[in-house]
């Protein structure tokens, strides 16, 4: 288990050919890249939750680069749904005359 | 009709003309307001395309959120004959999971490492777009100071 819970630097990801053969970043032969993949997966498992992440309302939000704090894993699909809908909301708010409610 | 409304307003506010200003909702300056949704998505895609490393010369890459259920990955490049090759992959959020839709009617649900990588990409996209494009805290949605 990786000791660091922070998202690895993007340089690690940038070093890889991230989208070969149409499979989202899966095929890598370079051991360093494979290690980067492992770190990324570990970081994802303990990534900070979003305040309005669904289902587990007791999950405390934590900054991405915080020191190691055990946080329950957010289901990937739930997180992606939350991010997708939030982006649309913020996009529409940016085009309107008024700000989002505080 | 307009007279009736005027009278009603006067009853509420009195005859002081300055009182009406209390009812005006202040319009904040919105630098992104002039942009269309498509243009905002293009701004977001500039960030999305950078998440996966440097883009080779002659290539074009886009990655963005289209709507609450859809993410798009687009790649464009020149083959050995100088012909433009394009590939569009759509990721649809469904109840069963994330359906990857590729050209040629190929459908698969993301799983395993590919799903983890996609989730991470979405996370990075969300964080950076919220901060860099919309100047909002990705966790709270509030405007950054």
gemmi code that builds the backbone of each chain (N, CA, C; Angstrom):
import gemmi

chains = {
    "A": [
        ("UNK", (0.860, -1.192, 0.000), (0.000, 0.000, 0.000), (0.888, 1.230, 0.000)),
        ("UNK", (0.627, 2.131, -0.892), (1.446, 3.328, -0.983), (1.239, 4.175, 0.251)),
        ("UNK", (2.334, 4.747, 0.788), (2.186, 5.553, 1.992), (1.587, 6.899, 1.658)),
        ("UNK", (1.822, 7.346, 0.444), (1.336, 8.671, 0.097), (-0.078, 8.572, -0.423)),
        ("UNK", (-0.945, 9.431, 0.087), (-2.310, 9.458, -0.413), (-2.524, 10.570, -1.401)),
        ("UNK", (-1.474, 11.270, -1.765), (-1.671, 12.363, -2.689), (-1.631, 11.833, -4.109)),
        ("UNK", (-2.313, 12.546, -4.972), (-2.321, 12.181, -6.377), (-0.897, 12.353, -6.912)),
        ("UNK", (-0.341, 11.363, -7.594), (1.026, 11.501, -8.111), (1.100, 12.668, -9.072)),
        ("UNK", (2.289, 13.201, -9.218), (2.439, 14.345, -10.097), (2.057, 13.938, -11.517)),
        ("UNK", (1.558, 14.902, -12.259), (1.111, 14.615, -13.611), (2.264, 14.196, -14.501)),
        ("UNK", (3.506, 14.514, -14.084), (4.652, 14.118, -14.895), (4.709, 12.617, -15.066)),
        ("UNK", (4.295, 11.895, -14.014), (4.310, 10.444, -14.108), (3.331, 9.981, -15.173)),
        ("UNK", (2.171, 10.607, -15.171), (1.189, 10.232, -16.176), (1.672, 10.672, -17.550)),
        ("UNK", (2.258, 11.875, -17.622), (2.685, 12.418, -18.904), (3.778, 11.560, -19.510)),
        ("UNK", (4.529, 10.847, -18.679), (5.609, 10.028, -19.207), (5.084, 8.840, -19.983)),
        ("UNK", (3.848, 8.531, -19.806), (3.312, 7.336, -20.455), (2.571, 7.686, -21.729)),
        ("UNK", (2.528, 6.730, -22.609), (1.625, 6.853, -23.752), (0.271, 6.406, -23.262)),
        ("UNK", (-0.515, 7.338, -22.859), (-1.646, 7.018, -22.022), (-2.794, 6.321, -22.744)),
        ("UNK", (-2.893, 6.574, -24.009), (-4.041, 5.981, -24.694), (-3.577, 5.149, -25.886)),
        ("UNK", (-2.854, 4.074, -25.628), (-2.525, 3.228, -26.764), (-3.682, 2.289, -27.058)),
        ("UNK", (-3.843, 1.936, -28.302), (-4.786, 0.894, -28.712), (-6.214, 1.127, -28.256)),
        ("UNK", (-6.578, 2.345, -27.922), (-7.970, 2.625, -27.600), (-8.413, 2.193, -26.232)),
        ("UNK", (-7.586, 1.507, -25.466), (-7.973, 1.127, -24.103), (-7.418, 2.161, -23.162)),
        ("UNK", (-8.260, 2.714, -22.345), (-7.937, 3.894, -21.579), (-6.751, 3.652, -20.678)),
        ("UNK", (-5.521, 3.859, -21.239), (-4.319, 3.870, -20.415), (-3.953, 2.556, -19.792)),
        ("UNK", (-4.285, 1.428, -20.385), (-4.065, 0.151, -19.709), (-2.735, -0.481, -20.088)),
        ("UNK", (-2.378, -0.414, -21.367), (-1.242, -1.202, -21.813), (0.053, -0.434, -21.639)),
        ("UNK", (0.920, -0.900, -20.752), (2.215, -0.270, -20.555), (3.253, -1.343, -20.347)),
        ("UNK", (4.394, -1.215, -21.001), (5.431, -2.225, -20.839), (6.554, -1.707, -19.934)),
        ("UNK", (6.630, -0.398, -19.753), (7.696, 0.190, -18.961), (7.406, -0.012, -17.475)),
        ("UNK", (8.322, -0.630, -16.712), (8.058, -0.887, -15.293), (7.797, 0.398, -14.518)),
        ("UNK", (8.495, 1.474, -14.900), (8.285, 2.737, -14.186), (6.872, 3.234, -14.412)),
        ("UNK", (6.420, 3.066, -15.646), (5.053, 3.471, -15.944), (4.064, 2.586, -15.203)),
        ("UNK", (4.378, 1.312, -15.098), (3.472, 0.419, -14.380), (3.428, 0.806, -12.910)),
        ("UNK", (4.573, 1.231, -12.378), (4.593, 1.675, -10.986), (3.752, 2.928, -10.839)),
        ("UNK", (3.861, 3.803, -11.838), (3.058, 5.024, -11.801), (1.578, 4.671, -11.822)),
        ("UNK", (1.232, 3.685, -12.650), (-0.176, 3.248, -12.710), (-0.626, 2.755, -11.338)),
        ("UNK", (0.276, 1.974, -10.684), (-0.082, 1.416, -9.376), (-0.279, 2.549, -8.382)),
        ("UNK", (0.643, 3.524, -8.394), (0.509, 4.655, -7.477), (-0.785, 5.402, -7.724)),
        ("UNK", (-1.097, 5.564, -8.979), (-2.318, 6.285, -9.331), (-3.535, 5.540, -8.805)),
        ("UNK", (-3.541, 4.240, -8.987), (-4.689, 3.453, -8.538), (-4.821, 3.519, -7.025)),
        ("UNK", (-3.686, 3.456, -6.330), (-3.720, 3.532, -4.864), (-4.213, 4.897, -4.419)),
        ("UNK", (-3.719, 5.935, -5.091), (-4.133, 7.286, -4.721), (-5.620, 7.465, -4.949)),
        ("UNK", (-6.103, 6.889, -6.008), (-7.528, 6.998, -6.312), (-8.352, 6.360, -5.219)),
        ("UNK", (-7.901, 5.247, -4.728), (-8.670, 4.526, -3.717), (-8.804, 5.336, -2.443)),
        ("UNK", (-7.856, 6.205, -2.173), (-7.927, 6.989, -0.945), (-8.073, 8.469, -1.240)),
        ("UNK", (-8.581, 8.791, -2.417), (-8.708, 10.201, -2.812), (-9.729, 10.896, -1.946)),
        ("UNK", (-9.592, 12.224, -1.859), (-10.504, 13.020, -1.062), (-11.910, 12.907, -1.598)),
        ("UNK", (-12.871, 12.957, -0.707), (-14.253, 12.944, -1.135), (-14.705, 14.375, -1.358)),
        ("UNK", (-15.773, 14.539, -2.087), (-16.338, 15.833, -2.361), (-17.468, 16.044, -1.378)),
        ("UNK", (-17.683, 17.262, -0.933), (-18.695, 17.506, 0.077), (-20.055, 16.988, -0.294)),
        ("UNK", (-20.383, 17.139, -1.565), (-21.710, 16.700, -1.957), (-21.667, 15.364, -2.667)),
        ("UNK", (-20.655, 14.542, -2.365), (-20.628, 13.181, -2.889), (-21.806, 12.418, -2.314)),
        ("UNK", (-22.436, 11.608, -3.105), (-23.659, 10.949, -2.663), (-23.424, 9.786, -1.710)),
        ("UNK", (-24.474, 9.247, -1.219), (-24.585, 8.024, -0.447), (-24.088, 8.128, 0.992)),
        ("UNK", (-22.794, 8.333, 1.212), (-22.321, 8.310, 2.583), (-22.147, 9.727, 3.086)),
        ("UNK", (-23.158, 10.232, 3.757), (-23.108, 11.628, 4.168), (-22.157, 11.848, 5.313)),
        ("UNK", (-21.646, 10.782, 5.959), (-20.744, 10.954, 7.077), (-19.292, 11.054, 6.634)),
        ("UNK", (-19.049, 10.889, 5.341), (-17.673, 10.967, 4.854), (-17.193, 12.394, 4.968)),
        ("UNK", (-16.076, 12.598, 5.623), (-15.557, 13.954, 5.784), (-14.727, 14.313, 4.575)),
        ("UNK", (-14.862, 15.544, 4.111), (-14.076, 15.996, 2.971), (-12.645, 16.206, 3.429)),
        ("UNK", (-11.712, 15.860, 2.571), (-10.303, 16.067, 2.905), (-9.603, 16.597, 1.670)),
        ("UNK", (-8.686, 17.516, 1.822), (-7.984, 18.036, 0.643), (-7.162, 16.946, -0.006)),
        ("UNK", (-6.899, 17.120, -1.279), (-6.219, 16.076, -2.039), (-4.826, 15.798, -1.513)),
        ("UNK", (-4.159, 16.845, -1.036), (-2.778, 16.656, -0.620), (-2.651, 16.577, 0.890)),
        ("UNK", (-3.696, 16.201, 1.557), (-3.631, 16.100, 3.012), (-2.761, 14.922, 3.405)),
        ("UNK", (-2.347, 14.917, 4.678), (-1.602, 13.778, 5.173), (-2.528, 12.578, 5.236)),
        ("UNK", (-1.931, 11.429, 5.378), (-2.694, 10.190, 5.284), (-3.848, 10.186, 6.270)),
        ("UNK", (-5.039, 10.151, 5.748), (-6.237, 10.026, 6.578), (-7.110, 8.970, 5.932)),
        ("UNK", (-7.541, 8.019, 6.701), (-8.371, 6.971, 6.110), (-9.723, 7.547, 5.696)),
        ("UNK", (-10.068, 7.395, 4.452), (-11.374, 7.852, 3.983), (-12.021, 6.709, 3.231)),
        ("UNK", (-13.288, 6.543, 3.415), (-13.979, 5.470, 2.690), (-13.881, 5.705, 1.191)),
        ("UNK", (-13.807, 4.641, 0.472), (-13.672, 4.763, -0.981), (-14.981, 5.248, -1.588)),
        ("UNK", (-14.898, 6.231, -2.434), (-16.079, 6.715, -3.152), (-16.223, 5.854, -4.378)),
        ("UNK", (-17.421, 5.360, -4.609), (-17.625, 4.538, -5.779), (-17.324, 5.355, -7.023)),
        ("UNK", (-16.570, 4.818, -7.964), (-16.187, 5.578, -9.152), (-17.379, 6.140, -9.909)),
        ("UNK", (-18.400, 5.327, -10.088), (-19.531, 5.802, -10.880), (-20.222, 6.967, -10.182)),
        ("UNK", (-20.356, 6.886, -8.870), (-20.988, 7.973, -8.130), (-20.181, 9.251, -8.242)),
        ("UNK", (-18.872, 9.105, -8.125), (-18.021, 10.290, -8.224), (-18.148, 10.923, -9.612)),
        ("UNK", (-18.098, 10.094, -10.626), (-18.160, 10.630, -11.992), (-19.509, 11.291, -12.241)),
        ("UNK", (-20.577, 10.697, -11.724), (-21.896, 11.332, -11.868), (-21.921, 12.696, -11.197)),
        ("UNK", (-21.380, 12.754, -9.997), (-21.353, 14.002, -9.256), (-20.548, 15.049, -10.014)),
        ("UNK", (-19.371, 14.665, -10.477), (-18.525, 15.617, -11.195), (-19.207, 16.092, -12.476)),
        ("UNK", (-19.831, 15.180, -13.175), (-20.485, 15.521, -14.448), (-21.614, 16.513, -14.229)),
        ("UNK", (-22.450, 16.247, -13.242), (-23.588, 17.147, -13.036), (-23.121, 18.489, -12.498)),
        ("UNK", (-22.106, 18.479, -11.640), (-21.591, 19.747, -11.120), (-21.007, 20.612, -12.228)),
        ("UNK", (-20.306, 19.982, -13.155), (-19.713, 20.745, -14.253), (-20.796, 21.420, -15.076)),
        ("UNK", (-21.874, 20.708, -15.344), (-22.958, 21.292, -16.133), (-23.596, 22.456, -15.373)),
        ("UNK", (-23.782, 22.290, -14.094), (-24.382, 23.355, -13.278), (-23.499, 24.604, -13.306)),
        ("UNK", (-22.236, 24.407, -13.085), (-21.314, 25.545, -13.030), (-21.187, 26.198, -14.407)),
        ("UNK", (-21.213, 25.390, -15.432), (-21.142, 25.915, -16.801), (-22.328, 26.827, -17.077)),
        ("UNK", (-23.508, 26.377, -16.697), (-24.708, 27.182, -16.934), (-24.709, 28.434, -16.072)),
        ("UNK", (-24.211, 28.291, -14.865), (-24.157, 29.462, -13.981), (-23.213, 30.513, -14.539)),
        ("UNK", (-22.135, 30.060, -15.171), (-21.164, 31.000, -15.733), (-21.784, 31.830, -16.854)),
        ("UNK", (-22.790, 31.274, -17.512), (-23.422, 31.980, -18.624), (-24.563, 32.865, -18.158)),
        ("UNK", (-24.984, 32.712, -16.917), (-26.153, 33.458, -16.465), (-25.712, 34.777, -15.836)),
        ("UNK", (-26.692, 35.575, -15.505), (-26.421, 36.862, -14.903), (-26.144, 36.768, -13.411)),
        ("UNK", (-26.510, 35.646, -12.822), (-26.492, 35.574, -11.371), (-25.613, 34.445, -10.895)),
        ("UNK", (-25.147, 34.576, -9.685), (-24.233, 33.598, -9.123), (-25.016, 32.421, -8.566)),
        ("UNK", (-24.308, 31.325, -8.309), (-24.931, 30.191, -7.658), (-25.274, 30.562, -6.226)),
        ("UNK", (-26.310, 29.920, -5.696), (-26.686, 30.176, -4.312), (-25.566, 29.733, -3.392)),
        ("UNK", (-25.293, 30.531, -2.366), (-24.211, 30.203, -1.421), (-24.574, 28.997, -0.584)),
    ],
    "B": [
        ("UNK", (-53.132, 47.575, -16.430), (-52.464, 46.512, -15.628), (-51.190, 47.050, -14.993)),
        ("UNK", (-50.434, 47.803, -15.802), (-49.173, 48.359, -15.298), (-49.451, 49.306, -14.135)),
        ("UNK", (-50.569, 50.045, -14.199), (-50.913, 50.984, -13.119), (-51.187, 50.229, -11.834)),
        ("UNK", (-51.855, 49.098, -11.964), (-52.186, 48.295, -10.781), (-50.907, 47.810, -10.112)),
        ("UNK", (-49.979, 47.359, -10.925), (-48.715, 46.870, -10.367), (-47.934, 48.008, -9.721)),
        ("UNK", (-47.993, 49.167, -10.361), (-47.290, 50.332, -9.802), (-47.852, 50.678, -8.437)),
        ("UNK", (-49.173, 50.659, -8.370), (-49.822, 50.998, -7.103), (-49.468, 49.973, -6.036)),
        ("UNK", (-49.448, 48.698, -6.437), (-49.121, 47.634, -5.481), (-47.698, 47.817, -4.959)),
        ("UNK", (-46.819, 48.179, -5.853), (-45.417, 48.377, -5.468), (-45.294, 49.570, -4.525)),
        ("UNK", (-46.046, 50.598, -4.813), (-45.992, 51.779, -3.950), (-46.514, 51.464, -2.566)),
        ("UNK", (-47.537, 50.619, -2.503), (-48.059, 50.220, -1.199), (-46.997, 49.484, -0.394)),
        ("UNK", (-46.208, 48.714, -1.119), (-45.181, 47.919, -0.446), (-43.986, 48.785, -0.034)),
        ("UNK", (-43.592, 49.672, -0.916), (-42.343, 50.391, -0.694), (-42.537, 51.822, -0.222)),
        ("UNK", (-43.760, 52.270, -0.283), (-43.968, 53.674, 0.026), (-43.704, 54.498, -1.219)),
        ("UNK", (-43.647, 55.821, -1.042), (-43.493, 56.686, -2.211), (-42.040, 57.097, -2.417)),
        ("UNK", (-41.134, 56.570, -1.572), (-39.719, 56.923, -1.701), (-39.135, 56.261, -2.951)),
        ("UNK", (-38.690, 57.046, -3.928), (-38.182, 56.426, -5.171), (-36.942, 55.563, -4.936)),
        ("UNK", (-36.128, 55.890, -3.919), (-34.914, 55.108, -3.671), (-35.219, 53.726, -3.120)),
        ("UNK", (-36.403, 53.553, -2.551), (-36.746, 52.262, -1.952), (-36.773, 51.151, -2.984)),
        ("UNK", (-37.084, 51.516, -4.231), (-37.163, 50.496, -5.286), (-35.817, 49.815, -5.532)),
        ("UNK", (-34.758, 50.565, -5.277), (-33.433, 49.988, -5.558), (-33.151, 48.787, -4.657)),
        ("UNK", (-33.831, 48.706, -3.516), (-33.620, 47.559, -2.627), (-34.113, 46.255, -3.249)),
        ("UNK", (-34.980, 46.362, -4.218), (-35.538, 45.169, -4.831), (-34.736, 44.706, -6.042)),
        ("UNK", (-33.749, 45.487, -6.471), (-32.977, 45.101, -7.648), (-31.970, 44.040, -7.240)),
        ("UNK", (-31.872, 43.016, -8.056), (-30.874, 41.978, -7.814), (-29.598, 42.403, -8.524)),
        ("UNK", (-28.522, 42.475, -7.782), (-27.290, 42.959, -8.400), (-26.746, 41.919, -9.368)),
        ("UNK", (-26.355, 42.377, -10.528), (-25.782, 41.486, -11.536), (-24.264, 41.605, -11.457)),
        ("UNK", (-23.652, 40.515, -11.091), (-22.201, 40.558, -10.978), (-21.594, 40.454, -12.363)),
        ("UNK", (-20.387, 40.969, -12.430), (-19.697, 40.904, -13.709), (-19.376, 39.448, -14.017)),
        ("UNK", (-19.766, 38.979, -15.173), (-19.598, 37.579, -15.536), (-18.730, 37.489, -16.776)),
        ("UNK", (-17.423, 37.281, -16.597), (-16.535, 37.275, -17.756), (-16.823, 36.141, -18.727)),
        ("UNK", (-17.396, 35.053, -18.221), (-17.669, 33.921, -19.105), (-19.065, 33.989, -19.706)),
        ("UNK", (-19.801, 34.997, -19.311), (-21.200, 35.064, -19.729), (-21.348, 35.178, -21.239)),
        ("UNK", (-20.374, 35.852, -21.869), (-20.485, 36.079, -23.308), (-20.206, 34.813, -24.117)),
        ("UNK", (-19.652, 33.788, -23.460), (-19.287, 32.577, -24.200), (-20.483, 31.634, -24.301)),
        ("UNK", (-20.539, 30.936, -25.419), (-21.573, 29.922, -25.578), (-21.160, 28.675, -24.801)),
        ("UNK", (-22.111, 27.747, -24.664), (-21.788, 26.507, -23.966), (-20.682, 25.754, -24.707)),
        ("UNK", (-20.753, 25.783, -26.019), (-19.738, 25.106, -26.826), (-18.355, 25.697, -26.564)),
        ("UNK", (-18.298, 27.031, -26.457), (-17.014, 27.677, -26.211), (-16.482, 27.360, -24.819)),
        ("UNK", (-17.376, 27.272, -23.862), (-16.944, 26.893, -22.507), (-16.403, 25.466, -22.503)),
        ("UNK", (-17.070, 24.592, -23.222), (-16.591, 23.210, -23.302), (-15.227, 23.163, -23.990)),
        ("UNK", (-15.027, 24.004, -24.984), (-13.720, 24.060, -25.646), (-12.630, 24.491, -24.674)),
        ("UNK", (-12.961, 25.448, -23.813), (-11.999, 25.864, -22.785), (-11.665, 24.699, -21.868)),
        ("UNK", (-12.714, 23.986, -21.469), (-12.501, 22.837, -20.581), (-11.670, 21.769, -21.282)),
        ("UNK", (-11.941, 21.577, -22.553), (-11.238, 20.534, -23.298), (-9.754, 20.837, -23.436)),
        ("UNK", (-9.409, 22.109, -23.439), (-7.980, 22.442, -23.493), (-7.269, 21.883, -22.279)),
        ("UNK", (-7.952, 21.906, -21.158), (-7.385, 21.309, -19.948), (-7.440, 19.788, -20.045)),
        ("UNK", (-8.576, 19.285, -20.500), (-8.735, 17.833, -20.592), (-7.685, 17.191, -21.476)),
        ("UNK", (-7.347, 17.852, -22.567), (-6.392, 17.253, -23.508), (-4.988, 17.196, -22.934)),
        ("UNK", (-4.692, 18.036, -21.936), (-3.342, 18.086, -21.378), (-3.117, 17.056, -20.286)),
        ("UNK", (-4.189, 16.414, -19.854), (-4.063, 15.520, -18.705), (-3.258, 14.267, -19.023)),
        ("UNK", (-3.102, 13.963, -20.304), (-2.530, 12.678, -20.672), (-1.164, 12.814, -21.307)),
        ("UNK", (-0.483, 13.876, -21.015), (0.855, 14.029, -21.530), (0.886, 14.937, -22.742)),
        ("UNK", (2.084, 15.197, -23.234), (2.216, 16.112, -24.379), (1.548, 15.525, -25.615)),
        ("UNK", (0.975, 16.417, -26.392), (0.294, 15.991, -27.618), (1.323, 15.995, -28.750)),
        ("UNK", (1.510, 14.862, -29.406), (2.498, 14.816, -30.501), (2.143, 15.819, -31.593)),
        ("UNK", (3.181, 16.261, -32.261), (2.968, 17.222, -33.343), (2.085, 16.602, -34.417)),
        ("UNK", (1.149, 17.392, -34.910), (0.257, 16.877, -35.942), (-0.952, 16.154, -35.389)),
        ("UNK", (-0.955, 15.929, -34.070), (-2.091, 15.284, -33.439), (-3.015, 16.331, -32.847)),
        ("UNK", (-4.240, 15.919, -32.685), (-5.198, 16.775, -31.979), (-5.959, 15.881, -31.012)),
        ("UNK", (-6.138, 16.353, -29.825), (-6.787, 15.535, -28.807), (-7.786, 16.393, -28.047)),
        ("UNK", (-8.918, 15.821, -27.749), (-9.897, 16.510, -26.923), (-10.472, 15.527, -25.916)),
        ("UNK", (-10.678, 16.023, -24.723), (-11.336, 15.223, -23.699), (-12.188, 16.169, -22.884)),
        ("UNK", (-13.477, 15.909, -22.824), (-14.349, 16.842, -22.126), (-15.658, 16.188, -21.707)),
        ("UNK", (-16.300, 16.860, -20.766), (-17.626, 16.445, -20.339), (-18.659, 17.140, -21.215)),
        ("UNK", (-19.511, 16.363, -21.836), (-20.500, 16.937, -22.752), (-21.793, 17.295, -22.026)),
        ("UNK", (-22.261, 16.383, -21.196), (-23.497, 16.598, -20.454), (-23.447, 15.698, -19.219)),
        ("UNK", (-24.479, 15.716, -18.376), (-24.379, 14.929, -17.138), (-24.157, 13.433, -17.341)),
        ("UNK", (-24.392, 12.933, -18.538), (-24.223, 11.487, -18.736), (-23.117, 11.125, -19.719)),
        ("UNK", (-22.428, 12.107, -20.279), (-21.534, 11.780, -21.403), (-20.185, 12.477, -21.314)),
        ("UNK", (-19.156, 11.683, -21.543), (-17.804, 12.217, -21.697), (-17.303, 11.817, -23.082)),
        ("UNK", (-16.491, 12.694, -23.663), (-16.007, 12.472, -25.024), (-14.488, 12.480, -25.037)),
        ("UNK", (-13.951, 11.486, -25.734), (-12.504, 11.452, -26.017), (-12.358, 11.470, -27.531)),
        ("UNK", (-11.546, 12.390, -28.042), (-11.394, 12.524, -29.492), (-9.914, 12.626, -29.824)),
        ("UNK", (-9.506, 11.824, -30.773), (-8.111, 11.859, -31.225), (-8.078, 12.049, -32.739)),
        ("UNK", (-7.160, 12.876, -33.184), (-7.005, 13.107, -34.621), (-5.520, 13.083, -34.932)),
        ("UNK", (-5.144, 12.354, -35.968), (-3.726, 12.282, -36.308), (-3.574, 12.003, -37.792)),
        ("UNK", (-2.340, 12.109, -38.260), (-2.044, 11.816, -39.668), (-1.395, 10.446, -39.744)),
        ("UNK", (-1.862, 9.633, -40.687), (-1.241, 8.320, -40.826), (-0.008, 8.438, -41.733)),
        ("UNK", (0.585, 7.280, -42.056), (1.819, 7.280, -42.842), (1.618, 7.895, -44.226)),
        ("UNK", (0.402, 7.824, -44.724), (0.110, 8.375, -46.051), (-0.318, 9.837, -45.997)),
        ("UNK", (-0.293, 10.396, -44.806), (-0.685, 11.795, -44.684), (-2.185, 11.993, -44.576)),
        ("UNK", (-2.901, 10.911, -44.451), (-4.359, 11.028, -44.323), (-4.714, 11.249, -42.859)),
        ("UNK", (-5.763, 12.030, -42.664), (-6.213, 12.300, -41.302), (-7.032, 11.126, -40.780)),
        ("UNK", (-6.613, 10.633, -39.639), (-7.347, 9.563, -38.973), (-7.980, 10.141, -37.706)),
        ("UNK", (-9.220, 9.829, -37.504), (-9.901, 10.330, -36.307), (-10.511, 9.167, -35.541)),
        ("UNK", (-10.633, 9.380, -34.257), (-11.279, 8.367, -33.411), (-12.028, 9.081, -32.316)),
        ("UNK", (-13.305, 8.799, -32.221), (-14.130, 9.391, -31.171), (-14.655, 8.280, -30.273)),
        ("UNK", (-14.421, 8.447, -29.003), (-14.928, 7.487, -28.025), (-15.851, 8.221, -27.073)),
        ("UNK", (-17.015, 7.647, -26.874), (-17.997, 8.257, -25.986), (-18.115, 7.401, -24.739)),
        ("UNK", (-18.120, 8.019, -23.597), (-18.297, 7.307, -22.340), (-19.632, 7.733, -21.738)),
        ("UNK", (-20.551, 6.788, -21.684), (-21.902, 7.094, -21.220), (-22.108, 6.554, -19.823)),
        ("UNK", (-22.573, 7.417, -18.948), (-22.854, 6.999, -17.573), (-24.224, 6.335, -17.525)),
        ("UNK", (-24.238, 5.053, -17.230), (-25.503, 4.332, -17.144), (-25.620, 3.708, -15.753)),
        ("UNK", (-26.813, 3.184, -15.469), (-27.039, 2.577, -14.143), (-26.080, 1.407, -13.909)),
        ("UNK", (-25.800, 0.677, -14.969), (-24.967, -0.522, -14.812), (-23.478, -0.183, -14.754)),
        ("UNK", (-23.136, 0.990, -15.201), (-21.722, 1.344, -15.234), (-21.456, 2.355, -16.319)),
        ("UNK", (-20.201, 2.427, -16.728), (-19.819, 3.395, -17.765), (-19.667, 2.634, -19.075)),
        ("UNK", (-20.517, 2.972, -20.011), (-20.503, 2.305, -21.307), (-19.579, 3.052, -22.251)),
        ("UNK", (-18.619, 2.316, -22.764), (-17.672, 2.895, -23.717), (-18.189, 2.588, -25.115)),
        ("UNK", (-18.432, 3.649, -25.870), (-18.983, 3.503, -27.207), (-17.945, 3.963, -28.220)),
        ("UNK", (-17.500, 3.037, -29.052), (-16.497, 3.369, -30.056), (-17.090, 3.269, -31.446)),
        ("UNK", (-16.395, 3.865, -32.382), (-16.858, 3.825, -33.763), (-16.911, 2.384, -34.244)),
        ("UNK", (-17.866, 2.104, -35.087), (-18.047, 0.730, -35.534), (-18.981, -0.041, -34.625)),
        ("UNK", (-19.789, 0.682, -33.869), (-20.793, 0.068, -32.979), (-20.164, -0.903, -31.991)),
        ("UNK", (-19.039, -0.505, -31.408), (-18.419, -1.347, -30.383), (-18.790, -0.794, -29.014)),
        ("UNK", (-19.383, -1.654, -28.187), (-19.855, -1.244, -26.879), (-19.257, -2.150, -25.818)),
        ("UNK", (-18.642, -1.536, -24.827), (-18.144, -2.314, -23.688), (-18.310, -1.477, -22.428)),
        ("UNK", (-18.484, -2.146, -21.313), (-18.518, -1.447, -20.035), (-17.096, -1.391, -19.482)),
        ("UNK", (-16.734, -0.211, -18.968), (-15.407, -0.070, -18.371), (-15.319, -0.910, -17.110)),
        ("UNK", (-14.169, -1.532, -16.933), (-13.932, -2.237, -15.679), (-12.426, -2.282, -15.423)),
        ("UNK", (-12.069, -2.768, -14.249), (-10.665, -2.983, -13.906), (-9.840, -1.713, -13.987)),
        ("UNK", (-8.651, -1.861, -14.507), (-7.703, -0.750, -14.542), (-8.200, 0.380, -15.431)),
        ("UNK", (-8.865, 0.042, -16.492), (-9.372, 1.076, -17.395), (-10.387, 1.959, -16.678)),
        ("UNK", (-11.225, 1.359, -15.873), (-12.201, 2.133, -15.115), (-11.494, 3.039, -14.112)),
        ("UNK", (-10.467, 2.506, -13.454), (-9.728, 3.326, -12.480), (-9.050, 4.499, -13.177)),
        ("UNK", (-8.455, 4.234, -14.321), (-7.781, 5.306, -15.053), (-8.769, 6.377, -15.504)),
        ("UNK", (-9.920, 5.940, -15.965), (-10.925, 6.893, -16.408), (-11.422, 7.743, -15.240)),
        ("UNK", (-11.652, 7.105, -14.123), (-12.113, 7.840, -12.941), (-11.078, 8.868, -12.508)),
        ("UNK", (-9.825, 8.478, -12.564), (-8.777, 9.426, -12.191), (-8.739, 10.596, -13.161)),
        ("UNK", (-8.887, 10.291, -14.439), (-8.893, 11.363, -15.441), (-10.048, 12.328, -15.177)),
        ("UNK", (-11.206, 11.792, -14.853), (-12.359, 12.647, -14.559), (-12.081, 13.494, -13.324)),
        ("UNK", (-11.461, 12.878, -12.351), (-11.164, 13.624, -11.127), (-10.214, 14.782, -11.410)),
        ("UNK", (-9.148, 14.501, -12.149), (-8.184, 15.545, -12.479), (-8.843, 16.640, -13.319)),
        ("UNK", (-9.656, 16.222, -14.259), (-10.365, 17.180, -15.111), (-11.248, 18.080, -14.261)),
        ("UNK", (-12.025, 17.461, -13.406), (-12.976, 18.199, -12.572), (-12.242, 19.211, -11.694)),
        ("UNK", (-11.190, 18.746, -11.036), (-10.441, 19.623, -10.142), (-9.873, 20.822, -10.916)),
        ("UNK", (-9.222, 20.543, -12.017), (-8.546, 21.621, -12.736), (-9.528, 22.555, -13.430)),
        ("UNK", (-10.582, 22.007, -13.999), (-11.562, 22.865, -14.676), (-12.271, 23.764, -13.675)),
        ("UNK", (-12.655, 23.192, -12.554), (-13.346, 24.009, -11.553), (-12.452, 25.156, -11.091)),
        ("UNK", (-11.191, 24.873, -10.870), (-10.291, 25.917, -10.371), (-9.865, 26.872, -11.476)),
        ("UNK", (-9.397, 26.320, -12.594), (-8.752, 27.161, -13.596), (-9.739, 27.872, -14.525)),
        ("UNK", (-10.853, 27.241, -14.814), (-11.808, 27.856, -15.747), (-12.869, 28.647, -14.987)),
        ("UNK", (-13.446, 28.023, -13.964), (-14.573, 28.650, -13.278), (-14.201, 29.269, -11.928)),
        ("UNK", (-12.942, 29.109, -11.536), (-12.451, 29.715, -10.287), (-13.333, 29.354, -9.099)),
        ("UNK", (-13.644, 28.068, -9.010), (-14.483, 27.597, -7.906), (-13.768, 26.467, -7.175)),
        ("UNK", (-14.062, 26.367, -5.895), (-13.543, 25.256, -5.101), (-14.256, 23.989, -5.546)),
        ("UNK", (-13.531, 22.981, -6.011), (-14.206, 21.769, -6.500), (-14.950, 21.022, -5.403)),
        ("UNK", (-14.569, 21.232, -4.160), (-15.231, 20.508, -3.084), (-16.524, 21.182, -2.653)),
        ("UNK", (-16.547, 22.491, -2.647), (-17.728, 23.190, -2.146), (-18.513, 23.895, -3.244)),
        ("UNK", (-17.902, 24.117, -4.375), (-18.558, 24.858, -5.445), (-18.533, 26.356, -5.254)),
        ("UNK", (-17.970, 26.807, -4.155), (-17.934, 28.241, -3.889), (-16.821, 28.910, -4.681)),
        ("UNK", (-17.000, 30.182, -4.917), (-15.997, 30.939, -5.659), (-14.716, 31.014, -4.838)),
        ("UNK", (-13.600, 30.874, -5.539), (-12.317, 30.995, -4.881), (-12.022, 32.465, -4.615)),
        ("UNK", (-11.328, 32.711, -3.513), (-11.010, 34.107, -3.150), (-10.047, 34.721, -4.155)),
    ],
}
model = gemmi.Model(1)
for chain_id, residues in chains.items():
    chain = gemmi.Chain(chain_id)
    for i, (resn, *xyz) in enumerate(residues, 1):
        res = gemmi.Residue()
        res.name, res.seqid = resn, gemmi.SeqId(i, " ")
        for name, pos in zip(("N", "CA", "C"), xyz):
            atom = gemmi.Atom()
            atom.name, atom.element = name, gemmi.Element(name[0])
            atom.pos, atom.b_iso = gemmi.Position(*pos), 0.0
            res.add_atom(atom)
        chain.add_residue(res)
    model.add_chain(chain)
structure = gemmi.Structure()
structure.add_model(model)
structure.setup_entities()
